[in-house]
Amino acid sequence: MIAGRQFKKLLKFFLFIAIFSHYTPVFAETAETQDEAGHHAQNSLDWPGIYYGFLPCDDCHGIKTTLALNKNNSYLLITQYVGKSEKELTEKGKFTSGNKSNTLVLTPRNSSAPRQYLVDENMLIQLDDNGNRISGKLAERYILRKKDLKEPAPHSSH
């Protein structure tokens, strides 16, 4: 029974990686002028990709988080409340540029509240409900770091 669960988890993980590592959508390009208000998160930094983190949690060890941002403005968020449940929660939706410079707003397909992130070099910083940086002693733990899928995997000598 346990081996079956582990197999299913591994299968989900490899399926997720396979889908997002080889998916390159084709878009028609158009000439656009630079936004008068300045840079937005979607055009000033290299934001598409897969981000990982271990976010703080009040009633568990932490929230294992994987967020995939796609070039077509869709996202997939997978979370697991470590020490509380082995179940992985999946959320899909769309994201847009936020009102503040270099921010993204993730809007889920279901009715849950949107999430906001500050886009930085190879990382996303989770913001509070008002779009402000989270402060306090755990502030540095609200960061998702980008994984470069172009790096070659280390080879085993087996």
FIKOLZA-1660 file (N, C-alpha, C; in steps of 0.1 Angstrom, whole numbers, plus 5000, padded with zeros to 4 digits):
% residues 158
   i   px   py   pz ch aa at
   1 5008 4988 5000  A  M  N
   1 5000 5000 5000  A  M CA
   1 5009 5013 5000  A  M  C
   2 5019 5013 5008  A  I  N
   2 5028 5024 5009  A  I CA
   2 5036 5026 4996  A  I  C
   3 5040 5015 4991  A  A  N
   3 5048 5015 4978  A  A CA
   3 5039 5021 4967  A  A  C
   4 5026 5017 4967  A  G  N
   4 5017 5022 4957  A  G CA
   4 5015 5037 4958  A  G  C
   5 5015 5042 4970  A  R  N
   5 5014 5057 4972  A  R CA
   5 5026 5064 4967  A  R  C
   6 5038 5058 4971  A  Q  N
   6 5051 5064 4967  A  Q CA
   6 5052 5064 4952  A  Q  C
   7 5047 5053 4945  A  F  N
   7 5048 5052 4931  A  F CA
   7 5039 5063 4925  A  F  C
   8 5027 5065 4930  A  K  N
   8 5018 5075 4925  A  K CA
   8 5024 5089 4926  A  K  C
   9 5030 5092 4938  A  K  N
   9 5036 5105 4940  A  K CA
   9 5047 5107 4930  A  K  C
  10 5056 5097 4928  A  L  N
  10 5067 5098 4919  A  L CA
  10 5062 5100 4904  A  L  C
  11 5051 5093 4901  A  L  N
  11 5045 5094 4888  A  L CA
  11 5040 5108 4885  A  L  C
  12 5033 5113 4895  A  K  N
  12 5028 5127 4894  A  K CA
  12 5039 5137 4892  A  K  C
  13 5050 5135 4900  A  F  N
  13 5061 5144 4899  A  F CA
  13 5067 5144 4885  A  F  C
  14 5070 5132 4880  A  F  N
  14 5077 5131 4867  A  F CA
  14 5068 5135 4856  A  F  C
  15 5055 5133 4857  A  L  N
  15 5045 5138 4848  A  L CA
  15 5045 5153 4847  A  L  C
  16 5045 5159 4859  A  F  N
  16 5045 5174 4860  A  F CA
  16 5058 5180 4854  A  F  C
  17 5070 5174 4857  A  I  N
  17 5082 5179 4851  A  I CA
  17 5082 5177 4836  A  I  C
  18 5078 5165 4831  A  A  N
  18 5078 5162 4817  A  A CA
  18 5069 5172 4810  A  A  C
  19 5057 5175 4815  A  I  N
  19 5048 5185 4808  A  I CA
  19 5054 5198 4807  A  I  C
  20 5059 5203 4818  A  F  N
  20 5064 5217 4819  A  F CA
  20 5078 5219 4814  A  F  C
  21 5086 5209 4813  A  S  N
  21 5100 5211 4808  A  S CA
  21 5100 5210 4792  A  S  C
  22 5090 5205 4786  A  H  N
  22 5091 5204 4771  A  H CA
  22 5080 5212 4765  A  H  C
  23 5072 5219 4772  A  Y  N
  23 5061 5226 4767  A  Y CA
  23 5065 5240 4763  A  Y  C
  24 5065 5243 4750  A  T  N
  24 5069 5256 4745  A  T CA
  24 5058 5261 4735  A  T  C
  25 5048 5268 4741  A  P  N
  25 5037 5273 4732  A  P CA
  25 5042 5283 4722  A  P  C
  26 5035 5283 4711  A  V  N
  26 5038 5292 4700  A  V CA
  26 5028 5304 4700  A  V  C
  27 5033 5316 4699  A  F  N
  27 5025 5328 4700  A  F CA
  27 5028 5337 4688  A  F  C
  28 5018 5343 4683  A  A  N
  28 5020 5353 4672  A  A CA
  28 5026 5366 4679  A  A  C
  29 5036 5371 4673  A  E  N
  29 5042 5383 4679  A  E CA
  29 5036 5396 4673  A  E  C
  30 5035 5406 4681  A  T  N
  30 5030 5418 4676  A  T CA
  30 5039 5429 4681  A  T  C
  31 5040 5440 4674  A  A  N
  31 5048 5452 4678  A  A CA
  31 5040 5459 4689  A  A  C
  32 5046 5461 4700  A  E  N
  32 5039 5468 4711  A  E CA
  32 5048 5479 4716  A  E  C
  33 5043 5490 4720  A  T  N
  33 5050 5501 4726  A  T CA
  33 5052 5499 4740  A  T  C
  34 5063 5505 4746  A  Q  N
  34 5066 5504 4760  A  Q CA
  34 5055 5511 4768  A  Q  C
  35 5051 5504 4779  A  D  N
  35 5041 5510 4788  A  D CA
  35 5046 5523 4793  A  D  C
  36 5037 5534 4793  A  E  N
  36 5041 5547 4798  A  E CA
  36 5044 5547 4813  A  E  C
  37 5037 5538 4820  A  A  N
  37 5039 5538 4835  A  A CA
  37 5052 5531 4839  A  A  C
  38 5060 5526 4830  A  G  N
  38 5072 5519 4834  A  G CA
  38 5072 5504 4831  A  G  C
  39 5081 5498 4838  A  H  N
  39 5082 5483 4836  A  H CA
  39 5071 5476 4844  A  H  C
  40 5067 5465 4838  A  H  N
  40 5058 5456 4845  A  H CA
  40 5065 5443 4847  A  H  C
  41 5061 5435 4856  A  A  N
  41 5068 5422 4860  A  A CA
  41 5069 5413 4847  A  A  C
  42 5059 5413 4839  A  Q  N
  42 5059 5403 4828  A  Q CA
  42 5068 5407 4817  A  Q  C
  43 5073 5419 4816  A  N  N
  43 5082 5423 4805  A  N CA
  43 5096 5427 4810  A  N  C
  44 5098 5429 4823  A  S  N
  44 5111 5434 4827  A  S CA
  44 5120 5423 4833  A  S  C
  45 5115 5412 4836  A  L  N
  45 5123 5401 4841  A  L CA
  45 5119 5388 4835  A  L  C
  46 5128 5378 4835  A  D  N
  46 5125 5365 4830  A  D CA
  46 5117 5357 4840  A  D  C
  47 5104 5359 4840  A  W  N
  47 5096 5353 4850  A  W CA
  47 5090 5339 4847  A  W  C
  48 5088 5334 4835  A  P  N
  48 5083 5321 4833  A  P CA
  48 5092 5310 4838  A  P  C
  49 5087 5300 4844  A  G  N
  49 5095 5289 4849  A  G CA
  49 5088 5282 4861  A  G  C
  50 5096 5274 4868  A  I  N
  50 5091 5266 4879  A  I CA
  50 5099 5271 4891  A  I  C
  51 5091 5275 4902  A  Y  N
  51 5096 5280 4914  A  Y CA
  51 5093 5271 4926  A  Y  C
  52 5102 5269 4935  A  Y  N
  52 5101 5261 4946  A  Y CA
  52 5103 5268 4959  A  Y  C
  53 5097 5264 4970  A  G  N
  53 5099 5270 4983  A  G CA
  53 5093 5261 4994  A  G  C
  54 5096 5265 5006  A  F  N
  54 5091 5258 5018  A  F CA
  54 5086 5270 5027  A  F  C
  55 5073 5273 5026  A  L  N
  55 5068 5285 5032  A  L CA
  55 5063 5282 5047  A  L  C
  56 5063 5292 5055  A  P  N
  56 5059 5290 5069  A  P CA
  56 5045 5285 5071  A  P  C
  57 5042 5278 5082  A  C  N
  57 5029 5273 5084  A  C CA
  57 5026 5273 5099  A  C  C
  58 5015 5278 5104  A  D  N
  58 5012 5279 5118  A  D CA
  58 5010 5265 5124  A  D  C
  59 5003 5256 5117  A  D  N
  59 5000 5243 5124  A  D CA
  59 5006 5231 5117  A  D  C
  60 5018 5233 5110  A  C  N
  60 5025 5222 5104  A  C CA
  60 5040 5226 5103  A  C  C
  61 5048 5217 5098  A  H  N
  61 5062 5220 5097  A  H CA
  61 5066 5230 5086  A  H  C
  62 5057 5231 5076  A  G  N
  62 5059 5241 5065  A  G CA
  62 5051 5237 5053  A  G  C
  63 5050 5246 5044  A  I  N
  63 5042 5243 5032  A  I CA
  63 5052 5241 5020  A  I  C
  64 5053 5229 5016  A  K  N
  64 5062 5226 5004  A  K CA
  64 5054 5231 4992  A  K  C
  65 5060 5240 4984  A  T  N
  65 5053 5248 4974  A  T CA
  65 5061 5247 4960  A  T  C
  66 5053 5243 4950  A  T  N
  66 5059 5244 4936  A  T CA
  66 5049 5252 4928  A  T  C
  67 5055 5262 4921  A  L  N
  67 5046 5271 4913  A  L CA
  67 5052 5271 4899  A  L  C
  68 5044 5268 4889  A  A  N
  68 5049 5268 4875  A  A CA
  68 5041 5280 4868  A  A  C
  69 5049 5290 4863  A  L  N
  69 5043 5301 4855  A  L CA
  69 5046 5299 4841  A  L  C
  70 5036 5299 4833  A  N  N
  70 5037 5296 4818  A  N CA
  70 5036 5309 4811  A  N  C
  71 5042 5309 4799  A  K  N
  71 5043 5321 4790  A  K CA
  71 5029 5325 4786  A  K  C
  72 5019 5316 4786  A  N  N
  72 5005 5320 4782  A  N CA
  72 4997 5326 4794  A  N  C
  73 5004 5330 4804  A  N  N
  73 4997 5336 4816  A  N CA
  73 4989 5326 4824  A  N  C
  74 4991 5313 4823  A  S  N
  74 4985 5303 4832  A  S CA
  74 4995 5299 4842  A  S  C
  75 4990 5293 4853  A  Y  N
  75 4999 5288 4863  A  Y CA
  75 4993 5275 4869  A  Y  C
  76 5002 5268 4875  A  L  N
  76 4999 5256 4883  A  L CA
  76 5006 5257 4896  A  L  C
  77 4999 5256 4907  A  L  N
  77 5004 5257 4921  A  L CA
  77 5002 5244 4928  A  L  C
  78 5012 5237 4933  A  I  N
  78 5011 5225 4940  A  I CA
  78 5016 5228 4954  A  I  C
  79 5008 5225 4965  A  T  N
  79 5012 5227 4978  A  T CA
  79 5010 5214 4986  A  T  C
  80 5019 5212 4996  A  Q  N
  80 5017 5201 5006  A  Q CA
  80 5020 5206 5020  A  Q  C
  81 5011 5204 5029  A  Y  N
  81 5013 5208 5043  A  Y CA
  81 5021 5197 5050  A  Y  C
  82 5034 5199 5051  A  V  N
  82 5043 5189 5056  A  V CA
  82 5041 5187 5071  A  V  C
  83 5040 5174 5075  A  G  N
  83 5037 5171 5089  A  G CA
  83 5023 5171 5093  A  G  C
  84 5014 5175 5084  A  K  N
  84 5000 5175 5086  A  K CA
  84 4992 5165 5077  A  K  C
  85 4997 5165 5064  A  S  N
  85 4990 5157 5054  A  S CA
  85 5000 5153 5043  A  S  C
  86 4999 5142 5037  A  E  N
  86 5007 5138 5026  A  E CA
  86 5000 5142 5013  A  E  C
  87 4988 5147 5014  A  K  N
  87 4980 5151 5002  A  K CA
  87 4986 5163 4996  A  K  C
  88 4987 5163 4982  A  E  N
  88 4992 5175 4975  A  E CA
  88 4979 5182 4970  A  E  C
  89 4979 5195 4972  A  L  N
  89 4968 5203 4967  A  L CA
  89 4972 5210 4955  A  L  C
  90 4963 5210 4945  A  T  N
  90 4966 5216 4932  A  T CA
  90 4957 5227 4929  A  T  C
  91 4963 5238 4924  A  E  N
  91 4955 5250 4920  A  E CA
  91 4959 5254 4906  A  E  C
  92 4950 5257 4898  A  K  N
  92 4953 5262 4884  A  K CA
  92 4946 5276 4883  A  K  C
  93 4951 5284 4874  A  G  N
  93 4945 5297 4872  A  G CA
  93 4953 5305 4862  A  G  C
  94 4950 5318 4862  A  K  N
  94 4957 5328 4853  A  K CA
  94 4964 5338 4862  A  K  C
  95 4974 5345 4856  A  F  N
  95 4980 5356 4864  A  F CA
  95 4982 5368 4855  A  F  C
  96 4982 5379 4861  A  T  N
  96 4984 5392 4854  A  T CA
  96 4994 5401 4862  A  T  C
  97 4998 5411 4855  A  S  N
  97 5007 5421 4862  A  S CA
  97 4999 5428 4873  A  S  C
  98 5005 5431 4884  A  G  N
  98 4998 5438 4895  A  G CA
  98 4999 5453 4893  A  G  C
  99 4992 5460 4902  A  N  N
  99 4992 5475 4901  A  N CA
  99 5006 5481 4904  A  N  C
 100 5013 5474 4913  A  K  N
 100 5027 5479 4916  A  K CA
 100 5037 5473 4906  A  K  C
 101 5048 5480 4905  A  S  N
 101 5058 5476 4896  A  S CA
 101 5064 5462 4900  A  S  C
 102 5066 5453 4890  A  N  N
 102 5072 5440 4892  A  N CA
 102 5064 5431 4901  A  N  C
 103 5051 5432 4900  A  T  N
 103 5043 5423 4908  A  T CA
 103 5034 5414 4899  A  T  C
 104 5031 5402 4903  A  L  N
 104 5021 5394 4896  A  L CA
 104 5010 5390 4906  A  L  C
 105 4998 5389 4900  A  V  N
 105 4986 5385 4908  A  V CA
 105 4981 5372 4902  A  V  C
 106 4981 5362 4910  A  L  N
 106 4976 5349 4906  A  L CA
 106 4961 5347 4910  A  L  C
 107 4953 5345 4900  A  T  N
 107 4939 5344 4902  A  T CA
 107 4934 5329 4899  A  T  C
 108 4931 5322 4909  A  P  N
 108 4927 5308 4907  A  P CA
 108 4914 5306 4900  A  P  C
 109 4912 5295 4894  A  R  N
 109 4899 5292 4887  A  R CA
 109 4888 5291 4897  A  R  C
 110 4891 5285 4909  A  N  N
 110 4880 5284 4919  A  N CA
 110 4878 5298 4926  A  N  C
 111 4870 5298 4936  A  S  N
 111 4867 5311 4942  A  S CA
 111 4876 5316 4953  A  S  C
 112 4888 5309 4955  A  S  N
 112 4897 5313 4966  A  S CA
 112 4903 5327 4962  A  S  C
 113 4909 5333 4972  A  A  N
 113 4914 5347 4971  A  A CA
 113 4927 5346 4962  A  A  C
 114 4929 5357 4954  A  P  N
 114 4941 5358 4946  A  P CA
 114 4954 5359 4955  A  P  C
 115 4965 5355 4949  A  R  N
 115 4978 5356 4956  A  R CA
 115 4986 5366 4948  A  R  C
 116 4995 5373 4956  A  Q  N
 116 5004 5383 4949  A  Q CA
 116 5018 5380 4952  A  Q  C
 117 5027 5383 4942  A  Y  N
 117 5041 5380 4944  A  Y CA
 117 5049 5392 4938  A  Y  C
 118 5060 5395 4944  A  L  N
 118 5070 5404 4938  A  L CA
 118 5079 5396 4930  A  L  C
 119 5082 5400 4918  A  V  N
 119 5091 5393 4909  A  V CA
 119 5105 5399 4911  A  V  C
 120 5114 5391 4914  A  D  N
 120 5128 5395 4915  A  D CA
 120 5137 5385 4907  A  D  C
 121 5150 5387 4906  A  E  N
 121 5158 5379 4898  A  E CA
 121 5158 5365 4903  A  E  C
 122 5153 5356 4895  A  N  N
 122 5152 5341 4898  A  N CA
 122 5144 5338 4911  A  N  C
 123 5135 5347 4915  A  M  N
 123 5127 5344 4927  A  M CA
 123 5114 5351 4926  A  M  C
 124 5104 5346 4934  A  L  N
 124 5091 5353 4936  A  L CA
 124 5090 5354 4951  A  L  C
 125 5086 5366 4956  A  I  N
 125 5085 5369 4970  A  I CA
 125 5070 5371 4972  A  I  C
 126 5064 5362 4981  A  Q  N
 126 5050 5363 4984  A  Q CA
 126 5047 5375 4991  A  Q  C
 127 5036 5382 4987  A  L  N
 127 5031 5394 4994  A  L CA
 127 5019 5392 5002  A  L  C
 128 5016 5401 5011  A  D  N
 128 5004 5399 5019  A  D CA
 128 4991 5403 5011  A  D  C
 129 4979 5402 5017  A  D  N
 129 4967 5404 5009  A  D CA
 129 4966 5418 5004  A  D  C
 130 4973 5428 5009  A  N  N
 130 4973 5442 5005  A  N CA
 130 4984 5445 4995  A  N  C
 131 4992 5435 4991  A  G  N
 131 5003 5437 4981  A  G CA
 131 5015 5442 4987  A  G  C
 132 5017 5441 5000  A  N  N
 132 5029 5446 5007  A  N CA
 132 5038 5434 5011  A  N  C
 133 5051 5437 5012  A  R  N
 133 5061 5426 5016  A  R CA
 133 5057 5422 5030  A  R  C
 134 5058 5409 5032  A  I  N
 134 5056 5403 5046  A  I CA
 134 5068 5407 5054  A  I  C
 135 5065 5412 5067  A  S  N
 135 5076 5415 5075  A  S CA
 135 5077 5406 5087  A  S  C
 136 5087 5407 5096  A  G  N
 136 5088 5399 5107  A  G CA
 136 5100 5389 5106  A  G  C
 137 5101 5380 5116  A  K  N
 137 5113 5371 5116  A  K CA
 137 5112 5360 5106  A  K  C
 138 5100 5357 5100  A  L  N
 138 5098 5347 5090  A  L CA
 138 5098 5353 5076  A  L  C
 139 5100 5365 5074  A  A  N
 139 5098 5372 5061  A  A CA
 139 5106 5366 5050  A  A  C
 140 5119 5361 5054  A  E  N
 140 5127 5356 5044  A  E CA
 140 5123 5342 5039  A  E  C
 141 5114 5336 5046  A  R  N
 141 5109 5322 5042  A  R CA
 141 5097 5323 5032  A  R  C
 142 5093 5335 5029  A  Y  N
 142 5082 5336 5019  A  Y CA
 142 5087 5338 5005  A  Y  C
 143 5098 5331 5002  A  I  N
 143 5104 5332 4989  A  I CA
 143 5104 5319 4981  A  I  C
 144 5100 5320 4969  A  L  N
 144 5100 5308 4959  A  L CA
 144 5112 5311 4950  A  L  C
 145 5121 5301 4949  A  R  N
 145 5133 5303 4940  A  R CA
 145 5130 5295 4927  A  R  C
 146 5135 5301 4916  A  K  N
 146 5133 5296 4903  A  K CA
 146 5144 5284 4901  A  K  C
 147 5139 5274 4895  A  K  N
 147 5147 5262 4891  A  K CA
 147 5150 5263 4876  A  K  C
 148 5163 5263 4873  A  D  N
 148 5167 5264 4859  A  D CA
 148 5166 5250 4853  A  D  C
 149 5156 5247 4845  A  L  N
 149 5155 5233 4839  A  L CA
 149 5165 5231 4828  A  L  C
 150 5172 5241 4824  A  K  N
 150 5182 5239 4813  A  K CA
 150 5195 5233 4818  A  K  C
 151 5197 5233 4832  A  E  N
 151 5209 5227 4837  A  E CA
 151 5209 5212 4835  A  E  C
 152 5220 5206 4831  A  P  N
 152 5220 5192 4830  A  P CA
 152 5220 5185 4843  A  P  C
 153 5213 5174 4844  A  A  N
 153 5211 5166 4856  A  A CA
 153 5225 5159 4859  A  A  C
 154 5229 5159 4872  A  P  N
 154 5241 5151 4874  A  P CA
 154 5240 5136 4871  A  P  C
 155 5250 5131 4865  A  H  N
 155 5250 5117 4861  A  H CA
 155 5255 5108 4872  A  H  C
 156 5249 5097 4874  A  S  N
 156 5253 5087 4884  A  S CA
 156 5264 5078 4877  A  S  C
 157 5273 5072 4885  A  S  N
 157 5283 5063 4880  A  S CA
 157 5279 5049 4881  A  S  C
 158 5267 5046 4882  A  H  N
 158 5262 5032 4884  A  H CA
 158 5263 5025 4871  A  H  C
% end
